[in-house]
Amino acid sequence: MRRLLPAANVVLLTAAVFVFLMVPRGRWGQIGGDIVAGAAYLLNWRLADRFTHPDPTMPPSPVQHFWSLAVEEQYYLIWPLLILLAVALAKVSGARLKPVLATALGLLAAGSLAWSVTTTVGAQSPAFFQTTTRIWELAVGAGVAMSVGVWARLPRPVTVVLGWAGLAAVLVACLSFTPMMDFPGYTAALPVLGTAAVIAAGCAATRGGAGTLLGIAPLRWIGALSYSLYLWHWPMLAIAATYWGPLSTSTGLLVIALSVAPAWLTFHFVENRIRYSGRVSQSPRLALGIGAGFSALGALAGVALLLAS
């Protein structure tokens, strides 16, 4: 509520304005609906339905990247319920909580992975966006978090190898994956487990590991801006491509570079200003109100675009 929602809905509102100014009226209705779904964190399901029978002539939505934020927010609803269920089961059975929680998490991850592998083969495009095919990836991160003590006690040579191997796995995925591959499915295991390995190795904070590279100042600066950069880069690319036509690689990179400016402003004056506010931090009710208010603002921007169409 304090960190994610205000910045996200500022971008949704801004995207609606620029769509109104720069995108043909014929697309306002669809994009307006996408913005409303983005503000409600349900866009991934809207896109899954749309891509069941995709239109190759339709340019991507300027807020299409909000599908992953929708999956994340839906997971934030499921994970607390899973914890409460594990607590109840542990009390009833007299078992220790952590093994019960780990078992529940493992079952959730296994079911999601099996569903992802099964559905990706026959319907890759909708499977890409569905929460059910993605939740195992977040469950892997939860598993790493639950076992921080184990990773922190690993011998130094093991953590060094683990971190660099994980980083290599992510880079291989970035450089070798193509649109022709079935994804997510089992293919997603390479970047997911690679990322998990980098984080797990970082729990030991070992010199000479991947953290030595990832901890340099420029990469930490990008890391701090990563959420805002994620929010801003895609609308700018999509709207620019709609207004000026297909972008060359150099032009696309220039647009991404320009997105650093609004990302920096959003990070400092929206994300951090609300996130670290003492008054907001001390009042859950105020934090919930602020999050709900920004979400309503984003949804209203989408409704306005729908009405204007």
Beta strands, then each sheet from edge to edge (+ up, - down):
end
